[in-house]
Amino acid sequence: MKEAEAGVAGSNATVTARISPAGGLDILSRHEVAHLRGASGSGLHGLLRRCALAVLTSGAISDDPRAILEQYPDFDIQVLQQDRGIKIELINAPAQAFVDGQIIRGINELLVAVVRDIVYVSTQLEEIGGDLDPSDALTQAVFEVLRNARILKPNIDPSLVVCWGGHSISREEYDYTKAVGYQLGLRGLDICTGCGPGAMKGPMKGATIAHAKQRRRNNRYIGVTEPGIIAAESPNPIVNHLVIMPDIEKRLEAFVRIGHGIIVFPGGVGTAEEILYLLGILLHPDNMGTPFPLILTGPRQSAAYFEQIDRFLRLTLGEAVAQHYQIIVDDPTAVAKAMARGVDKVRNYRLDTKDAFFFNWALRIPLEFQIPFRPTHEAMRSLQLHHGRPQHELAADLRRAFSGIVAGNVKEEGVEAIEKHGPFDIDGDRDIMQALDKLLQAFVEQHRMKLPGAAAYVPCYRVITG
């Protein structure tokens, strides 16, 4: 790095620097650079600025999507084309990303991932699909983004465990996620999460110690995010492979395509959205018999949380839904052993069906789980939350309901819509609405909607229970 200049001192201290990208981004075309600089009229520069600032404040404790931009209003980033490659110019960047004038290597790599994925999605993704049907075209798009990010690794046995859970969790729950990650790491399993704090950081932190004890190298701590959420959930410092998917639907599909099993820790509405996404897919008739280990777990203090989730799922999707998940309370070793057995079943199944280890092509993901949902007030009111529908279709709309609440809580577009038009209305069958209202109220009471220390939570939704 050259030309580093310090700005103001204190918590908002800044640095201006020109850096060489680290981690696999050597050249860009003039057309791609123009896109990132905004010269093409694409509007990508604002997106690049927001995502880059989230990376440069890695580890920041905030879930307000506008707070970091307000803290560093003069921050800017420019990608510069040079004869021998590219440079990234950071103007008034957060000083916490630097040590003695040098940008931290891990943050440099994550910054490169931001540039790489924004460029690829903006210039290449729209050309993918061709003569494929819409669902296959969307899956192909997910594959292409992951391949371009070098996430897909052939000739490696299944070992990737996806960990879902909340960014706003208690200390006991966070320590438990670390203990589970430690046990997974001892068994040679890698970790993939949503890349943020809380239950997304804990499993990675635990696994790093276990991997070190086992002298295991080339460990993967994959973070999968999307532009609408990264500002509220900055990547944690342990992530060594970051990929930014274009939207939440492709982010969720990426999790289930690359993961060999999923562990769910306590969380809030985002975690409920993830659970409903996966269960909706597993409930589809075309996926009958497809092994996909799903374990819900937490410390003893969180037992009531999973009881509430379990009751809600059984009421809305039927008793048979419980066949697709296992609940283990307060036993990290049992969780890791069960997951290792499940991953082994996945390996044998992939061998029998000749499916790839690195990407689950055989899993059928219906189009209603792939089409991006824009949570407007009208769209939220139009959700069909009624009994009598196929289970996977009801699960898809329930997932959208939780996705809208996530947007209203932490995504800039959703927050602004709530400020302008008031809370989202959610309506449906009375018993479903009563169960939903009870579950959401429990999330509020347990401080799962916002980070601890934030202002008192004001619901961005109104459940019609009458």
C-alpha positions in Angstrom: 0.0 0.0 0.0 1.2 3.5 -0.8 0.2 7.1 -0.2 -1.6 6.4 3.1 -2.7 9.5 4.9 -4.3 9.7 8.3 -7.4 11.7 8.9 -9.1 12.8 12.2 -8.3 11.0 15.4 -10.7 9.1 17.5 -13.4 6.6 16.8 -14.2 8.2 13.4 -10.5 8.4 12.4 -10.0 7.9 8.7 -7.2 7.0 6.2 -6.8 7.8 2.6 -4.8 5.2 0.7 -4.2 3.6 -2.6 -3.9 -0.2 -2.3 -3.0 -3.2 -4.5 -5.8 -5.8 -4.4 -5.0 -9.0 -2.6 -6.7 -12.4 -3.2 -7.3 -12.9 -6.9 -8.4 -9.8 -8.7 -5.6 -8.6 -11.0 -7.3 -7.0 -14.0 -10.6 -5.5 -15.0 -11.6 -4.2 -18.4 -12.1 -0.5 -19.1 -15.9 -1.2 -19.4 -16.0 -2.8 -16.0 -14.0 0.0 -14.3 -16.4 2.5 -15.9 -19.4 0.6 -14.4 -17.8 0.8 -10.9 -16.9 4.5 -11.3 -20.5 5.3 -12.3 -19.3 6.7 -15.6 -21.6 4.3 -17.5 -24.7 5.6 -15.7 -25.2 2.1 -14.2 -25.6 3.4 -10.6 -23.1 0.8 -9.3 -20.9 3.3 -7.6 -23.3 3.8 -4.7 -23.6 0.0 -4.2 -19.9 -0.4 -4.3 -19.4 2.3 -1.7 -22.0 0.8 0.7 -20.6 -2.7 0.4 -17.0 -1.6 0.7 -17.7 0.5 3.8 -19.3 -2.6 5.4 -16.2 -4.6 4.8 -13.9 -1.8 6.0 -15.8 -1.7 9.3 -15.7 -5.5 9.7 -16.7 -6.4 13.3 -18.8 -3.2 13.8 -21.7 -3.7 16.2 -24.7 -2.1 14.5 -27.7 -3.3 12.6 -28.8 0.1 11.4 -28.1 0.1 7.6 -27.6 3.8 7.5 -25.5 4.3 10.6 -22.1 3.5 9.1 -22.7 5.8 6.1 -23.7 8.5 8.5 -20.5 7.9 10.6 -18.3 8.1 7.5 -20.2 10.5 5.2 -17.0 11.5 3.3 -15.9 7.9 2.5 -15.4 7.1 -1.1 -13.8 4.3 -3.2 -12.5 4.4 -6.7 -11.2 1.5 -8.8 -8.3 2.8 -11.0 -7.3 1.2 -14.3 -3.5 1.1 -14.7 -1.3 -0.5 -17.4 -0.1 -3.3 -15.1 -3.5 -4.0 -13.4 -5.8 -2.1 -11.0 -5.5 -0.1 -7.9 -8.2 0.6 -5.3 -8.3 4.1 -3.9 -9.9 4.6 -0.5 -10.8 8.1 0.5 -11.5 8.9 4.2 -11.8 5.1 4.9 -12.2 3.9 8.5 -8.8 3.8 10.2 -9.7 0.5 12.0 -9.1 -1.3 8.7 -5.4 -0.3 8.8 -2.4 -1.1 11.0 0.6 1.2 11.0 -0.5 2.5 7.6 -1.1 -0.9 6.0 -4.5 -2.3 5.3 -5.2 -5.5 7.1 -4.7 -8.4 4.7 -8.1 -10.1 5.4 -10.0 -6.9 4.9 -8.1 -6.3 1.6 -9.3 -9.8 0.5 -12.9 -9.1 1.5 -12.7 -5.8 -0.3 -11.6 -7.5 -3.5 -14.5 -9.9 -3.1 -16.9 -6.9 -3.1 -15.4 -5.5 -6.3 -15.3 -8.9 -8.0 -18.9 -9.8 -7.3 -20.4 -6.4 -8.1 -18.5 -6.4 -11.4 -19.5 -9.9 -12.3 -23.2 -9.5 -11.4 -23.5 -6.2 -13.3 -21.7 -7.2 -16.4 -22.2 -11.0 -16.8 -25.1 -12.3 -14.9 -27.9 -10.9 -17.2 -26.5 -13.0 -20.1 -26.9 -16.3 -18.2 -29.9 -18.5 -19.0 -30.2 -18.7 -22.7 -32.7 -21.4 -23.6 -33.1 -22.7 -20.0 -36.4 -22.6 -18.3 -36.7 -19.8 -15.7 -36.0 -22.0 -12.6 -32.9 -23.7 -14.2 -31.7 -20.3 -15.4 -31.8 -18.9 -11.9 -29.9 -21.9 -10.5 -27.4 -21.5 -13.3 -27.0 -17.8 -12.2 -26.3 -18.9 -8.6 -23.7 -21.5 -9.9 -22.0 -18.9 -12.0 -21.6 -16.4 -9.2 -20.2 -19.0 -6.9 -17.9 -20.4 -9.5 -16.6 -16.9 -10.3 -16.0 -16.4 -6.6 -14.0 -19.6 -6.5 -16.3 -21.1 -3.8 -16.9 -24.3 -5.7 -14.0 -26.8 -5.0 -14.0 -30.1 -6.9 -12.4 -33.3 -5.7 -13.1 -32.5 -2.0 -15.3 -34.8 0.1 -18.5 -33.2 1.6 -17.5 -31.2 4.6 -19.3 -27.8 4.5 -21.8 -27.2 7.3 -24.0 -24.1 7.0 -24.8 -22.4 10.3 -27.8 -20.1 10.5 -28.8 -18.0 13.5 -29.3 -14.5 14.7 -27.0 -11.5 14.9 -28.7 -10.4 18.1 -28.2 -13.3 20.6 -27.3 -13.6 24.2 -23.8 -14.2 25.5 -24.8 -17.7 26.5 -26.1 -18.5 23.0 -23.0 -17.0 21.4 -20.7 -19.1 23.6 -22.8 -22.2 22.7 -22.3 -21.5 18.9 -18.6 -21.4 19.5 -18.7 -24.8 21.3 -20.6 -26.3 18.5 -18.2 -24.9 15.9 -15.3 -26.3 18.0 -16.8 -29.8 17.9 -17.5 -29.5 14.1 -13.9 -28.4 13.6 -12.5 -31.3 15.5 -14.3 -33.6 13.0 -12.8 -31.9 10.0 -15.9 -29.9 9.0 -15.8 -26.4 7.4 -18.2 -23.6 8.2 -20.4 -21.4 6.1 -22.6 -18.6 7.5 -24.2 -15.4 6.6 -20.9 -13.8 7.5 -22.1 -11.3 10.2 -21.8 -11.3 14.0 -23.5 -13.4 16.6 -24.4 -16.9 15.5 -22.7 -16.3 12.2 -19.3 -15.6 13.9 -19.4 -18.0 16.8 -19.2 -21.3 14.9 -16.3 -20.0 12.8 -14.4 -18.8 15.9 -14.9 -22.2 17.6 -13.8 -24.1 14.4 -10.6 -22.1 14.1 -9.3 -23.4 17.4 -10.3 -27.0 16.6 -8.8 -26.8 13.1 -5.5 -25.5 14.6 -5.5 -28.4 17.2 -6.0 -30.9 14.4 -3.3 -29.1 12.3 -5.8 -28.8 9.5 -4.9 -26.5 6.7 -6.9 -24.9 3.9 -9.8 -24.4 6.1 -12.9 -22.7 4.7 -14.9 -20.1 6.6 -17.3 -19.0 3.9 -19.6 -15.9 4.3 -22.5 -15.6 1.9 -24.3 -12.2 2.0 -26.2 -9.8 -0.3 -26.2 -6.0 -0.8 -29.4 -5.4 1.1 -28.1 -7.0 4.3 -24.3 -6.5 4.3 -24.5 -2.9 5.7 -26.5 -4.1 8.7 -24.3 -7.3 9.2 -20.7 -6.4 8.4 -18.5 -9.4 7.7 -16.9 -10.8 10.8 -13.1 -11.0 10.7 -12.8 -14.8 10.5 -14.5 -15.0 7.0 -11.8 -16.0 4.5 -14.1 -16.5 1.5 -16.8 -13.9 1.0 -19.4 -13.9 -1.8 -22.1 -11.3 -2.4 -25.1 -12.8 -4.1 -27.4 -10.4 -6.0 -30.5 -10.9 -3.7 -31.8 -12.8 -0.7 -33.3 -15.6 -2.8 -30.0 -16.3 -4.6 -28.2 -16.1 -1.2 -30.5 -18.7 0.3 -30.2 -20.9 -2.8 -26.4 -20.7 -2.5 -26.6 -21.9 1.0 -28.5 -25.1 0.2 -26.6 -25.8 -3.1 -23.1 -25.7 -1.5 -23.9 -26.9 2.0 -23.9 -30.6 3.0 -26.0 -30.0 6.2 -27.4 -27.0 8.1 -27.4 -26.2 11.8 -29.8 -23.5 13.1 -29.0 -21.6 16.3 -31.4 -19.2 18.0 -32.2 -16.2 16.0 -35.1 -13.9 15.0 -37.1 -13.3 11.9 -34.2 -13.8 9.5 -33.5 -17.2 11.0 -37.2 -18.1 10.7 -37.1 -17.1 7.1 -34.2 -19.4 6.5 -35.9 -22.3 8.2 -39.0 -21.9 6.2 -37.0 -21.6 2.9 -35.3 -24.9 3.5 -38.3 -26.8 4.8 -40.4 -25.6 1.9 -37.9 -27.1 -0.5 -37.6 -30.4 1.5 -41.4 -30.6 1.5 -41.6 -30.5 -2.3 -42.6 -33.9 -3.6 -39.7 -34.0 -6.0 -37.2 -33.9 -3.0 -38.7 -36.9 -1.2 -35.9 -39.1 0.1 -33.1 -36.5 -0.5 -30.9 -36.5 2.6 -30.2 -33.1 4.0 -29.4 -33.0 7.7 -31.1 -30.1 9.5 -30.4 -29.6 13.2 -31.9 -26.9 15.5 -29.8 -26.4 18.6 -29.0 -24.0 21.4 -28.1 -23.9 25.1 -30.6 -25.0 27.7 -31.7 -21.3 28.2 -32.9 -21.4 24.6 -35.1 -24.5 24.8 -38.3 -22.4 24.8 -37.2 -20.7 21.6 -37.1 -24.0 19.7 -40.3 -25.2 21.3 -42.0 -22.0 19.9 -40.5 -22.6 16.4 -41.5 -26.3 16.5 -45.1 -25.5 17.4 -45.3 -22.8 14.7 -44.0 -25.1 12.0 -46.3 -28.0 13.0 -49.4 -25.7 13.1 -48.7 -24.1 9.8 -47.1 -26.9 7.7 -48.5 -30.0 9.5 -47.0 -32.6 11.9 -45.1 -34.3 9.2 -42.8 -31.3 8.8 -41.0 -32.4 12.0 -39.6 -35.4 10.1 -37.2 -33.0 8.3 -35.4 -31.6 11.4 -33.9 -32.7 14.7 -33.8 -30.6 17.8 -30.8 -31.1 20.1 -30.6 -28.9 23.3 -27.4 -28.1 25.2 -25.1 -30.8 23.7 -22.5 -29.5 21.2 -20.8 -32.9 20.9 -24.1 -34.6 20.0 -24.8 -31.9 17.4 -21.4 -32.4 15.8 -21.7 -36.2 15.8 -25.2 -36.1 14.3 -24.1 -33.7 11.6 -21.1 -35.8 10.8 -23.3 -38.8 10.3 -25.7 -36.7 8.2 -22.9 -35.4 6.0 -21.7 -39.0 5.5 -25.2 -40.0 4.2 -25.1 -37.0 1.9 -21.8 -38.2 0.5 -23.1 -41.8 -0.1 -26.3 -40.4 -1.8 -24.3 -38.1 -4.1 -22.1 -41.0 -5.1 -25.1 -43.2 -5.8 -26.9 -40.5 -7.8 -23.6 -39.3 -9.4 -24.3 -35.7 -8.2 -21.5 -33.3 -7.6 -20.1 -32.9 -4.0 -19.5 -29.2 -4.5 -23.0 -28.2 -5.8 -26.3 -29.9 -5.1 -27.7 -30.0 -8.7 -30.3 -32.6 -7.9 -32.2 -30.7 -5.3 -35.5 -29.3 -6.8 -36.0 -25.6 -5.9 -39.4 -24.4 -7.1 -39.6 -21.1 -8.9 -41.6 -19.5 -6.1 -38.5 -19.8 -3.9 -36.2 -18.2 -6.5 -38.1 -15.2 -7.8 -36.9 -12.1 -5.9 -39.6 -10.8 -3.5 -39.8 -7.1 -3.1 -41.6 -6.5 0.2 -43.8 -3.5 -0.6 -46.9 -2.8 1.5 -49.1 -4.2 -1.3 -47.0 -7.3 -1.7 -47.1 -8.1 2.1 -50.9 -7.6 2.2 -51.3 -10.0 -0.8 -49.5 -13.0 0.8 -51.7 -16.1 0.8 -51.3 -17.4 4.4 -54.0 -20.0 4.3 -54.5 -23.7 5.1 -55.4 -26.0 2.2 -52.5 -25.0 0.0 -49.6 -27.4 -0.9 -47.2 -27.3 2.0 -44.3 -26.0 0.0 -46.4 -23.2 -1.4 -47.6 -22.0 2.0 -44.0 -22.2 3.2 -42.9 -20.0 0.3 -45.4 -17.3 1.4 -44.5 -17.6 5.1 -40.9 -17.2 4.1 -41.8 -14.0 2.2 -43.7 -12.6 5.3 -40.5 -13.0 7.4 -38.4 -11.6 4.6 -40.5 -8.5 4.6 -40.1 -8.1 8.3 -36.3 -8.4 7.9 -36.4 -5.7 5.3 -38.4 -3.4 7.5 -36.0 -4.0 10.4 -32.5 -3.7 8.8 -32.6 -3.1 5.0 -32.4 0.5 3.9 -35.2 0.3 1.4 -37.5 -1.4 3.8 -36.7 1.0 6.7 -37.5 3.9 4.5 -40.8 2.3 3.3 -41.9 1.9 6.9 -41.0 5.4 7.8 -43.0 6.7 4.8 -46.1 4.4 4.9 -46.2 2.9 8.3 -46.0 -0.8 9.2 -46.7 -3.7 6.9 -50.0 -5.5 7.3 -49.9 -9.3 7.4 -53.2 -11.2 7.1 -54.3 -14.8 6.7 -56.1 -17.6 8.5 -56.9 -16.7 12.0 -54.9 -19.5 13.7 -51.9 -18.9 11.5 -52.0 -15.2 12.3 -52.4 -15.8 16.1 -49.4 -18.2 16.0 -47.3 -15.8 13.9 -48.2 -12.9 16.3 -47.2 -15.0 19.3 -43.9 -16.0 17.7 -43.0 -12.4 16.7 -43.9 -11.1 20.2 -41.6 -13.7 21.7 -38.8 -12.5 19.4 -39.4 -8.9 20.6 -39.5 -9.9 24.3 -36.3 -11.9 23.9 -34.6 -9.0 22.2 -34.1 -10.9 18.9 -35.3 -8.2 16.6 -32.5 -5.7 17.2 -29.0 -5.7 18.7 -28.8 -5.2 22.5 -28.4 -1.6 23.4 -30.4 -0.3 20.5 -33.5 1.8 21.0 -36.7 0.1 22.0 -38.0 -2.0 19.1 -40.9 -0.6 17.2 -42.6 -3.3 15.1 -42.4 -2.7 11.3 -45.4 -5.0 10.9 -49.0 -5.4 12.0 -50.5 -8.9 12.2 -54.2 -9.0 11.6 -55.4 -11.5 14.2 -59.1 -10.5 14.4 
